Amino acid sequence: MIEYKKYFKDKRITVVGLGLLGRGLGDVRFLAAQGADLIVTDLKDSEALNSSLQQLRDFPHIHYTLGHHDKADFQDRDLILNGPAVPLDSPYIAWARSRGIPITMSVALFARLVRQEGAMVIGVTGTRGKSTTTYLIADIARTTGRRVLLGGNIQGISTLALLPEVTRDTIVVLELDSWQLQGFRQEKLSPDIAVFTTLYPDHLNYYHGDMDLYLRDKAEIFLHQSNKDTLILGEQVSDIVQKKYAGQIESHVIVTNQKDVPDDWQLRIPGIHNRANAACAIAVGHTLGIGEERIRAACEGFEGIAGRLQFVRELRGISIYNDTTATTPEATIAGLRALDPEEKRNTVLIMGGADKGLNMSALVPEISLHCKKAILLAGSGTEKIRGDLGNTPVYHTLESALRAALDVSSVGDVILFSPAFASFGMFKNEYDRGEQFMHAVQELS
């Protein structure tokens, strides 16, 4: 049993980033409950963070610095727990590091503690496909009868708060974005089984347009593995990784593609890209020694996850899908191809949002191949692509965009909400965007 209470008791910890998605909130609640001496700092002010702060009222001894950071919060501490997406050149983190204060991230700290307990850690990263692959791996792993815990980049789940459930026999499956993997660099560790699904341009506004910086963070998922560990690479990313990091990979490498999923396996999740995701999950199952029939049953029973080509409802003979997590052009292209593989052009696409500095040139011809109409939501990214789509009208609410989509749809058509851009501006985040879309669709009659 992990002695987490002893580890955190009276430890002076500064948590950078409370946030609104529940992960930071859960971490703070857990640490406070263990008796840690906590400072919580966030660039959002108390009004913006009110919903999270209300859930911490039971812990009056937490000190908050909100709306700004203060260097005093980054000195004389035992640990800095860094939040995701903190700037690479943060002067506050540099200040703490110059004073020898340990800096980590919650998921990486969790992984270190459970590895010390002897539990198995499976990590999944990739620009696209990591969420679906993570959940499917968890379903496959559960067929062993062992306890399986799901954490990392999962909405509403504090990974640290899972510590009381971990035993030596536990399998931990973590979805890991590039920011969380910065913490694995600080901890100098990688998962026992690492999965890297795909690599496409993303978050280039954060990485200053440098794909090598983005890949460097992603690579932390395997750079600390030993020859006893396994690295599973999707075909799309395999050459990139093996050329860039030749000589640095010590683990056993498995390369997968969608053809690894037998033709007679009937997956419920549509698209070739999802067969590629399933292939990665199947390889994990084989690595765990799980039999083919159990793996097949898990794959064929998997219904997908919310916000990822999620079928919402049929209305007037029109099928409506929620793909809110498609925040890159490649993700929207995958959705279009999955729902219109024969290029019937029976899809009405609702897209648009905030610019992340990504190249949209490949998306425009795909819209022409698959869509009878594109409906645009307002945002800085939308304005950059609007001219390429014939100066299509821009809508400022999901409700008005949905009504416009229904007006041009016929029986047998598909309405696909696949934004291709970030959610900021009109929405708090991509999850808020998806929830608002689901509500708007259910209100339709």
Phi, psi and omega per residue, in radians:
M1 nan 2.297 3.138
I2 -1.192 2.280 3.127
E3 -1.511 1.069 -3.051
Y4 -1.193 -0.588 -3.126
K5 -1.100 -0.792 3.121
K6 -1.134 -0.633 -3.083
Y7 -1.133 -0.717 -3.025
F8 -1.669 -0.279 -3.072
K9 -1.010 2.152 3.087
D10 1.122 0.134 3.108
K11 -1.280 2.331 -3.119
R12 -1.476 1.889 -3.024
I13 -2.169 2.301 2.968
T14 -1.815 2.122 3.109
V15 -1.731 2.093 -3.117
V16 -1.716 1.820 3.104
G17 1.829 1.760 3.063
L18 -1.482 -0.826 3.037
G19 1.221 -3.069 -3.047
L20 -2.193 -0.029 -3.060
L21 -1.516 -0.142 3.091
G22 1.762 -0.380 -3.105
R23 -1.239 -0.889 3.110
G24 -1.110 -0.713 3.093
L25 -1.028 -0.811 -3.141
G26 -1.103 -0.684 3.091
D27 -1.075 -0.791 -3.109
V28 -1.123 -0.774 3.109
R29 -1.025 -0.780 -3.122
F30 -1.105 -0.820 -3.107
L31 -1.132 -0.705 3.121
A32 -1.108 -0.691 3.140
A33 -1.149 -0.425 3.124
Q34 -1.522 -0.027 3.096
G35 1.551 0.360 3.089
A36 -1.251 2.619 3.039
D37 -1.530 1.820 -2.908
L38 -1.903 2.363 2.827
I39 -2.019 2.269 3.096
V40 -2.036 2.158 -3.139
T41 -2.213 2.436 -3.089
D42 -2.656 2.474 3.116
L43 -1.254 -0.345 3.007
K44 -1.286 2.575 -3.135
D45 -1.528 3.095 -3.047
S46 -1.116 -0.549 3.115
E47 -1.160 -0.793 3.141
A48 -1.146 -0.554 -3.076
L49 -1.707 0.215 -2.999
N50 -0.949 -0.729 -3.086
S51 -1.112 -0.634 3.088
S52 -1.290 -0.720 -3.110
L53 -1.109 -0.612 3.140
Q54 -1.083 -0.530 -3.116
Q55 -1.447 -0.012 3.109
L56 -1.964 0.234 -3.092
R57 -1.114 -0.389 -3.134
D58 -1.303 -0.086 -3.089
F59 -2.142 1.347 -3.035
P60 -1.208 -0.200 -3.054
H61 -1.583 -0.018 3.065
I62 -1.233 2.325 3.058
H63 -1.682 2.321 -3.112
Y64 -2.015 2.428 2.918
T65 -2.184 1.837 -2.994
L66 -2.112 2.582 -3.119
G67 1.493 -0.156 3.110
H68 -2.931 3.002 2.996
H69 -1.947 2.710 3.139
D70 -2.272 2.231 -3.115
K71 -0.997 -0.489 -3.141
A72 -1.083 -0.444 3.135
D73 -1.364 -0.131 -3.066
F74 -2.001 0.352 3.076
Q75 -2.355 2.761 -3.111
D76 0.969 0.706 3.115
R77 -2.099 2.733 3.097
D78 -1.500 -0.385 -3.055
L79 -2.833 2.414 2.957
I80 -1.880 2.111 3.097
L81 -1.750 1.773 -2.981
N82 -1.426 2.371 3.107
G83 -1.464 2.835 3.111
P84 -1.154 2.632 3.057
A85 1.182 0.239 2.968
V86 -1.128 2.328 -3.060
P87 -0.909 2.486 -3.137
L88 -0.997 -0.559 -3.082
D89 -1.841 0.528 -3.120
S90 -0.985 2.121 3.136
P91 -1.185 -0.418 -3.128
Y92 -1.292 -0.701 3.073
I93 -1.178 -0.701 3.093
A94 -1.084 -0.680 3.112
W95 -1.062 -0.817 3.132
A96 -1.131 -0.752 -3.112
R97 -1.099 -0.659 -3.125
S98 -1.155 -0.321 3.121
R99 -1.748 0.172 3.055
G100 1.303 0.301 -3.136
I101 -1.420 2.248 3.115
P102 -1.059 2.388 3.137
I103 -2.188 2.240 3.114
T104 -2.578 -3.055 3.074
M105 -2.221 2.727 -2.935
S106 -1.077 -0.722 -3.095
V107 -1.201 -0.691 3.130
A108 -1.174 -0.689 3.083
L109 -1.102 -0.775 3.079
F110 -0.992 -0.821 -3.114
A111 -1.063 -0.701 3.124
R112 -1.107 -0.773 -3.098
L113 -1.170 -0.681 -3.120
V114 -1.328 -0.527 3.052
R115 -1.143 -0.655 3.087
Q116 -1.119 -0.511 3.091
E117 -1.318 -0.338 -3.133
G118 1.745 0.076 3.111
A119 -1.293 2.695 3.124
M120 -1.491 2.397 3.092
V121 -2.041 2.182 3.028
I122 -1.968 2.191 -3.129
G123 -2.052 2.481 -3.117
V124 -2.249 2.225 3.024
T125 -2.342 3.084 -3.114
G126 2.521 2.646 3.107
T127 -1.154 -0.786 3.089
R128 -2.210 2.579 3.015
G129 1.664 -0.153 -3.020
K130 -1.203 -0.636 -3.116
S131 -1.187 -0.890 3.135
T132 -1.021 -0.785 -3.130
T133 -1.107 -0.712 3.138
T134 -1.058 -0.875 -3.111
Y135 -1.128 -0.679 3.136
L136 -1.187 -0.699 3.068
I137 -1.018 -0.757 3.133
A138 -1.058 -0.737 3.110
D139 -1.098 -0.743 3.117
I140 -1.128 -0.768 -3.113
A141 -1.104 -0.576 -3.131
R142 -1.131 -0.355 3.127
T143 -1.195 -0.214 3.096
T144 -1.350 -0.270 -3.058
G145 1.496 -0.079 3.116
R146 -1.435 2.751 3.056
R147 -1.198 2.283 3.125
V148 -2.094 2.208 3.104
L149 -1.970 2.399 -3.095
L150 -1.970 2.199 -3.111
G151 -2.678 -2.875 -3.108
G152 1.639 -2.231 -3.057
N153 -1.469 0.982 -3.092
I154 -2.016 2.179 -3.083
Q155 -0.982 2.261 3.011
G156 1.431 -0.082 -3.093
I157 -1.825 2.106 2.966
S158 -1.468 2.011 -3.123
T159 -1.176 -0.679 3.110
L160 -1.016 -0.638 -3.104
A161 -1.217 -0.124 3.070
L162 -1.436 -0.184 -3.049
L163 -0.925 -0.722 -3.130
P164 -1.090 -0.318 -3.096
E165 -1.593 -0.126 -3.022
V166 -1.480 2.284 2.964
T167 -2.217 3.069 -3.119
R168 -1.046 -0.481 -3.069
D169 -1.571 -0.007 -3.063
T170 -1.305 2.508 2.942
I171 -1.855 2.113 3.129
V172 -1.824 2.211 3.123
V173 -2.011 2.089 -3.040
L174 -2.062 2.184 2.911
E175 -1.459 2.240 -2.998
L176 -2.235 2.053 3.041
D177 -1.520 3.062 -3.039
S178 -1.112 -0.593 -3.130
W179 -1.202 -0.778 3.126
Q180 -1.086 -0.550 3.142
L181 -1.249 -0.306 2.988
Q182 -1.041 -0.611 3.088
G183 -1.146 -0.572 3.094
F184 -1.186 -0.543 3.028
R185 -1.118 -0.768 -3.121
Q186 -1.139 -0.606 3.129
E187 -1.488 -0.188 -3.114
K188 0.983 0.851 3.101
L189 -2.503 2.749 3.043
S190 -2.370 2.795 3.136
P191 -1.126 2.803 3.050
D192 -1.100 -0.755 3.036
I193 -2.106 2.097 -3.141
A194 -1.930 2.365 3.110
V195 -2.137 2.238 3.125
F196 -2.172 1.858 -2.956
T197 -1.390 -0.997 -3.044
T198 -2.628 2.857 3.010
L199 -2.432 2.061 3.063
Y200 -2.339 2.825 3.069
P201 -1.014 2.279 3.097
D202 -2.856 2.718 3.101
H203 0.944 0.525 -3.076
L204 -1.230 -0.326 3.018
N205 -1.155 -0.613 3.100
Y206 -1.330 -0.695 -3.070
Y207 -1.608 0.311 3.050
H208 0.964 0.612 3.092
G209 1.326 0.159 -3.030
D210 -1.827 1.821 -3.139
M211 -1.118 -0.520 3.129
D212 -1.117 -0.640 3.087
L213 -1.146 -0.711 3.116
Y214 -1.106 -0.810 3.123
L215 -1.143 -0.631 -3.129
R216 -1.040 -0.735 3.097
D217 -1.170 -0.755 3.119
K218 -1.043 -0.651 -3.057
A219 -1.131 -0.288 3.116
E220 -1.067 -0.288 -3.139
I221 -1.186 -0.352 -3.141
F222 -2.225 -0.235 -2.986
L223 -1.164 -0.330 -3.135
H224 -1.898 0.234 3.087
Q225 -1.328 2.735 3.052
S226 -1.871 -3.128 -3.140
N227 -1.263 -0.056 3.049
K228 -1.576 -0.128 -3.058
D229 -1.744 3.010 -3.087
T230 -2.234 2.360 3.045
L231 -2.031 2.114 3.125
I232 -1.901 2.114 -3.085
L233 -1.989 2.271 2.948
G234 -1.176 2.645 -3.059
E235 -1.003 -0.661 -3.074
Q236 -1.079 -0.590 -3.046
V237 -1.776 -0.155 -2.958
S238 -1.081 -0.822 -3.128
D239 -1.127 -0.701 -3.135
I240 -1.029 -0.849 -3.077
V241 -1.194 -0.810 -3.029
Q242 -1.261 -0.484 3.062
K243 -1.343 -0.764 -3.074
K244 -1.198 -0.626 -3.033
Y245 -2.047 0.493 3.063
A246 -0.981 2.300 3.138
G247 1.546 -0.221 3.139
Q248 -1.835 -0.150 -3.128
I249 -1.625 2.033 -3.129
E250 -1.755 -0.283 -3.040
S251 -1.412 2.926 3.056
H252 -1.296 2.189 -3.044
V253 -1.810 2.311 3.035
I254 -2.137 2.220 3.092
V255 -1.843 2.282 -3.086
T256 -2.096 2.784 2.921
N257 -2.592 3.040 -3.018
Q258 -1.077 -0.377 -3.141
K259 -1.242 -0.200 3.083
D260 -1.274 -0.221 3.061
V261 -1.574 2.015 -3.101
P262 -0.951 2.509 -3.078
D263 -1.030 -0.511 -3.081
D264 -1.529 0.037 3.043
W265 -1.406 2.153 -3.072
Q266 -1.688 1.632 3.131
L267 -1.397 2.497 3.090
R268 -1.466 -0.354 -3.141
I269 -1.547 2.196 -2.990
P270 -1.408 2.731 2.963
G271 1.781 2.568 3.081
I272 -1.074 -0.631 -3.124
H273 -1.087 -0.572 3.118
N274 -1.335 -0.455 3.003
R275 -1.210 -0.596 3.054
A276 -1.150 -0.707 3.067
N277 -1.074 -0.778 3.140
A278 -1.085 -0.633 3.130
A279 -1.061 -0.694 3.086
C280 -1.109 -0.744 -3.133
A281 -1.161 -0.681 3.106
I282 -1.069 -0.724 3.119
A283 -1.074 -0.630 3.057
V284 -1.127 -0.757 3.102
G285 -1.001 -0.763 3.102
H286 -1.111 -0.707 3.137
T287 -1.094 -0.585 3.114
L288 -1.403 -0.081 3.125
G289 1.386 0.397 -3.121
I290 -1.448 2.429 -3.114
G291 -1.182 2.675 -3.055
E292 -1.029 -0.693 -3.091
E293 -1.173 -0.661 3.092
R294 -1.170 -0.715 3.113
I295 -1.099 -0.782 3.141
R296 -1.066 -0.781 -3.129
A297 -1.054 -0.713 3.126
A298 -1.155 -0.745 -3.129
C299 -1.149 -0.783 -3.091
E300 -1.285 -0.386 3.104
G301 -1.560 -0.129 -3.061
F302 -1.323 2.158 -3.056
E303 -1.728 0.069 -3.104
G304 1.528 -3.071 -3.086
I305 -2.292 2.805 -3.052
A306 -1.033 2.395 3.021
G307 1.431 0.085 -3.139
R308 -2.203 1.633 -3.035
L309 0.840 0.779 -3.087
Q310 -1.483 2.094 3.055
F311 -1.221 2.201 -3.065
V312 -1.731 -0.966 3.135
R313 -2.968 2.914 2.982
E314 -1.921 2.312 -3.120
L315 -2.370 2.129 -3.138
R316 0.993 0.570 3.138
G317 1.399 0.179 -3.127
I318 -1.931 2.236 3.128
S319 -1.565 2.312 -3.072
I320 -2.045 2.260 -3.091
Y321 -2.138 2.493 3.098
N322 -1.884 1.975 3.126
D323 -2.201 0.821 -3.022
T324 -1.041 -0.476 -3.103
T325 -1.367 0.003 3.044
A326 -1.343 1.638 -3.085
T327 -1.915 0.187 3.090
T328 -2.325 2.757 3.104
P329 -1.065 -0.651 -3.123
E330 -1.077 -0.656 3.140
A331 -1.157 -0.743 3.116
T332 -1.185 -0.666 3.063
I333 -1.037 -0.771 3.128
A334 -1.060 -0.707 3.116
G335 -1.138 -0.753 3.118
L336 -1.081 -0.769 -3.132
R337 -1.190 -0.597 -3.135
A338 -1.189 -0.708 -3.072
L339 -1.560 -0.263 3.111
D340 -2.396 1.097 -3.054
P341 -1.153 -0.399 -3.109
E342 -1.725 0.165 3.086
E343 0.959 0.884 3.110
K344 -1.427 -0.172 -3.138
R345 0.999 0.756 3.119
N346 -1.903 0.411 -3.119
T347 -1.903 2.332 2.973
V348 -1.850 2.020 -3.029
L349 -1.710 2.212 2.965
I350 -1.798 2.098 -3.036
M351 -2.553 3.039 3.065
G352 2.093 2.811 -3.140
G353 2.747 -2.640 -3.037
A354 -1.493 2.459 -3.111
D355 -1.280 2.377 3.042
K356 -2.027 0.227 3.133
G357 1.384 0.385 -3.093
L358 -1.656 2.678 3.140
N359 -1.447 2.079 -3.077
M360 -1.715 0.107 -2.995
S361 -1.098 -0.541 -3.136
A362 -1.325 -0.405 -3.090
L363 -1.304 -0.656 -3.039
V364 -1.009 -0.876 3.106
P365 -1.132 -0.515 3.096
E366 -1.171 -0.612 3.068
I367 -1.100 -0.716 3.109
S368 -1.115 -0.617 -3.112
L369 -1.278 -0.581 -2.952
H370 -1.993 -0.278 -2.947
C371 -1.999 2.436 2.976
K372 -1.461 -0.356 -3.121
K373 -2.868 2.513 2.982
A374 -1.979 2.267 3.115
I375 -1.895 2.198 -2.997
L376 -1.846 2.352 2.971
L377 -1.649 2.608 -3.076
A378 -1.142 2.592 3.072
G379 2.850 2.841 -3.106
S380 -1.117 -0.607 3.090
G381 -1.223 -0.642 3.140
T382 -1.011 -0.748 -3.108
E383 -1.109 -0.487 -3.131
K384 -1.321 -0.454 -3.076
I385 -1.850 -0.218 -3.011
R386 -1.010 -0.746 -3.121
G387 -1.081 -0.549 3.125
D388 -1.293 -0.216 -3.124
L389 -1.937 0.437 3.069
G390 1.331 0.539 -3.140
N391 0.878 0.823 3.097
T392 -1.003 2.491 3.097
P393 -1.001 2.609 -3.138
V394 -1.918 2.358 -3.109
Y395 -1.912 2.535 -3.029
H396 -1.865 0.039 3.023
T397 -2.432 2.655 3.068
L398 -1.124 -0.632 -3.113
E399 -1.070 -0.789 -3.138
S400 -1.209 -0.617 3.102
A401 -1.156 -0.707 3.116
L402 -1.126 -0.745 3.113
R403 -1.079 -0.709 3.115
A404 -1.127 -0.684 3.117
A405 -1.130 -0.736 3.107
L406 -1.117 -0.637 -3.106
D407 -1.080 -0.508 -3.092
V408 -1.829 0.074 -3.115
S409 -1.714 2.639 3.117
S410 -2.198 2.983 3.089
V411 -0.956 2.300 -3.120
G412 1.622 -0.158 3.130
D413 -1.415 2.947 3.099
V414 -2.153 2.317 2.937
I415 -1.792 2.073 -3.100
L416 -2.009 2.056 3.023
F417 -1.625 1.727 -3.075
S418 -2.441 1.556 -2.849
P419 -1.116 -0.615 -3.102
A420 1.246 -0.076 3.141
F421 -2.283 2.964 3.075
A422 -1.248 2.901 -2.989
S423 -1.664 -0.203 -2.953
F424 -1.147 2.498 -3.097
G425 2.027 -1.312 3.139
M426 -1.418 -0.418 -3.048
F427 -2.321 2.823 3.096
K428 -1.220 -0.689 -3.110
N429 -2.939 3.131 -3.075
E430 -1.154 -0.489 3.131
Y431 -1.262 -0.742 3.053
D432 -1.048 -0.736 3.111
R433 -1.039 -0.803 3.135
G434 -1.133 -0.712 3.138
E435 -1.147 -0.698 3.098
Q436 -1.145 -0.661 3.107
F437 -1.130 -0.796 3.131
M438 -1.018 -0.764 3.132
H439 -1.104 -0.778 -3.124
A440 -1.089 -0.691 3.134
V441 -1.160 -0.751 -3.132
Q442 -1.159 -0.414 3.110
E443 -1.398 -0.225 -3.119
L444 -1.229 2.584 3.096
S445 -2.530 nan nan
